[in-house]
Each structure stands twice: as C-alpha cells, then as structure tokens.
Amino acid sequence: MKLHYSRNPNPRLAVAVARHLGSPVTFHYASPFAPGQAETYRPLNPSLSIPILEEARGTLWEADAIACRLSRLSGSTLWRTDDEDEPDMIRWLSWGKANFVMACDRVHFEYGTKQRYGLGPVDPVKVEEGMALFHRSAAILDAHLQSRRHLLDSGLSYADFRMASFLPFNDVAGLPLGDYPALETWYRRLDDLPAWRDPFAGLDAPPLPKAPLAVERQNPVE
Ligand SMILES: N[C@@H](CCC(=O)N[C@@H](CS)C(=O)NCC(=O)O)C(=O)O
C-alpha cells in the first residue's frame, strides 16, 4: 500500500493516522498540482488532491476514508465501529467539517495556503468570517471538553485527529486557541502523541513554502 502525501493539512492528517496505527504503508511524497504531475495523479484521484491510498484493489482518496480503511485493516478502534460510539464519532466528524475544521481551514487558507503558493492577498472579509465561525464553534468544543479528555467519552478516536487537522498550522493561521482553555488542553494532549507531533519524522518530504505574511505578523515592523 502506498500513501501519497505532502506536508499540507489533509495529507498530514492521513500520515499521522498511518503512523499512529503503525500501518504497513510506504510513504510517497507527492506534488500533484506541480507542473507535469497531473497525468500521474489523475488516474489515482480525478480531483488530484492528496492524500491518496493506493492499493492493489484500487485507490482511495479523502483523509477520512483513508483513516477508516487503515484503522479497520489494523483492527484498531481509532475509527469506532461499535453501536455506541460510531454514531458519536460521525457526529463530531460531520459537525467539525461544517464548523470548527471549516473555520480553521478558512483562516489558514488566507494566511497559509494563499501566501505559500502565491494565490493572492489575504482577504480580510474571509478572515473575519472564518474567525467568527472559529469563536462560535470553539466555544461549543470548549464546553464539551471541560469534563472530557477527548471528544468521545470512551477515549481517543479519529474524531480528535480530524477536529485538530488544521491546528498544527496555527503558527501561520494565528487562531486564538488560548481563549478556550479546555480546547487548548485537549490539543496539547493530542500533540503529546509522537505520531501527531511529528508525523513526517524520517520521511523525505521537502518543507512547505514559507507563508511570508505570517513571518511579518510574528515579527511586526514598527
Ligand atoms: N477533502 C480532502 C481534501 C484534500 C486536500 O485539500 N488536499 C490538499 C492539501 S490540504 C492538496 O491536495 N494539496 C496539494 C498538495 O499538498 O500538494 C481530504 O479530506 O482529503
């Protein structure tokens, strides 16, 4: 099995899952949107996006689907399959995609992806919309996590990984995680997992291009 990945958020999520599970995959660095690469990747994923899991039986794209497949292959409960927890896990995946993860993605897209790849200036209206959604959804998560170590009462699940998928990029996005102490504690706990903290350890993956605006934000010029 080959896992095609880069250092961007969704491939990072899939690599972290594979590393956490000890999945028997070989990691292949990919840059499907680089000139000349589309022909290689289109047969694997018509939208070209990564992560992609390539197996003899076919290919699978979408980080969530890959996490499901790898978890089942490993016999792990990271992806829950029981009557009690699976609906709860799906609840957080579904809500997260439309709320907290979406908020993080929107802000990161402006400060991170657009700046790294020269896709245009930061749009302050989009940042404001993303920040507003961040505050609304972070408050809900913070309340939920005040009495819990993970999103599910039964412990770590893939929902924690997915919910956190953009937070490793918060040096660039600058989301005010510290305004939500239970949420921040939950994230620190996740970041204690070696597979989450440094999923690319030992892999030959070039660094992401710098996001110049983020550097200016961290070192403001008077
Ligand atoms: N919904 C997809 C999103 C995949 C996606 O947006 N992938 C981006 C990175 S976050 C990509 O392919 N970027 C090209 C690259 O990293 O070279 C998923 O969850 O896997």
Ligand as a Chemical Component Dictionary entry (heavy atoms), coordinates in Angstrom:
data_LIG
# 
_chem_comp.id                   LIG 
_chem_comp.type                 NON-POLYMER 
_chem_comp.pdbx_formal_charge   0 
_chem_comp.three_letter_code    LIG 
# 
loop_
_chem_comp_atom.comp_id 
_chem_comp_atom.atom_id 
_chem_comp_atom.alt_atom_id 
_chem_comp_atom.type_symbol 
_chem_comp_atom.charge 
_chem_comp_atom.model_Cartn_x 
_chem_comp_atom.model_Cartn_y 
_chem_comp_atom.model_Cartn_z 
_chem_comp_atom.pdbx_ordinal 
LIG N1  N1  N 0 -11.311 16.683 1.325  1  
LIG C1  C1  C 0 -9.946  16.248 1.055  2  
LIG C2  C2  C 0 -9.104  17.494 0.889  3  
LIG C3  C3  C 0 -7.758  17.173 0.270  4  
LIG C4  C4  C 0 -6.933  18.434 0.056  5  
LIG O1  O1  O 0 -7.446  19.566 0.082  6  
LIG N2  N2  N 0 -5.643  18.223 -0.172 7  
LIG C5  C5  C 0 -4.747  19.332 -0.401 8  
LIG C6  C6  C 0 -3.849  19.555 0.827  9  
LIG S1  S1  S 0 -4.755  20.019 2.270  10 
LIG C7  C7  C 0 -3.848  19.006 -1.584 11 
LIG O2  O2  O 0 -4.029  18.020 -2.273 12 
LIG N3  N3  N 0 -2.861  19.865 -1.807 13 
LIG C8  C8  C 0 -1.817  19.653 -2.763 14 
LIG C9  C9  C 0 -0.510  19.399 -2.078 15 
LIG O3  O3  O 0 -0.457  19.296 -0.845 16 
LIG O4  O4  O 0 0.489   19.303 -2.811 17 
LIG C10 C10 C 0 -9.465  15.341 2.199  18 
LIG O5  O5  O 0 -10.016 15.428 3.300  19 
LIG O6  O6  O 0 -8.575  14.524 1.978  20 
# 
loop_
_chem_comp_bond.comp_id 
_chem_comp_bond.atom_id_1 
_chem_comp_bond.atom_id_2 
_chem_comp_bond.value_order 
_chem_comp_bond.pdbx_ordinal 
LIG N1  C1  SING 1  
LIG C1  C2  SING 2  
LIG C1  C10 SING 3  
LIG C2  C3  SING 4  
LIG C3  C4  SING 5  
LIG C4  O1  DOUB 6  
LIG C4  N2  SING 7  
LIG N2  C5  SING 8  
LIG C5  C6  SING 9  
LIG C5  C7  SING 10 
LIG C6  S1  SING 11 
LIG C7  O2  DOUB 12 
LIG C7  N3  SING 13 
LIG N3  C8  SING 14 
LIG C8  C9  SING 15 
LIG C9  O3  DOUB 16 
LIG C9  O4  SING 17 
LIG C10 O5  DOUB 18 
LIG C10 O6  SING 19 
# 
